[in-house]
Amino acid sequence: MTEPSLIEYPCDFPIKVMGHAQAGFAQNVLEIVRRHAPDFDGATMEMRPSKQGKYLSVTCTINATSRAQLDALYGELCNHPMVVMAL
């Protein structure tokens, strides 16, 4: 038995991904997000470095269509070696 979703789909859904500030991090996040949300516009991706510049947070607001889509997206993000955390 599955639990009912607290989210009504479709909806705008922000995903924040954090990782070490290194070459290719934002591009890898963008590629993963586009695999699961092909209509995502990369120009809307927000990036913010940490105070000391060790980490980078990337926020992507996607048009979420289902819980399965979000579960698959979070799963792939969390399993990527460059990603420290996805919220």
Secondary structure, DSSP 4 states (H G I P E B T S, - for coil): -PPPPSSPSSEEEEEEEEEE--TTHHHHHHHHHHHH-TT--GGG-EEEE-TTSSEEEEEEEEEE--HHHHHHHHHHHHHSTTEEEE-
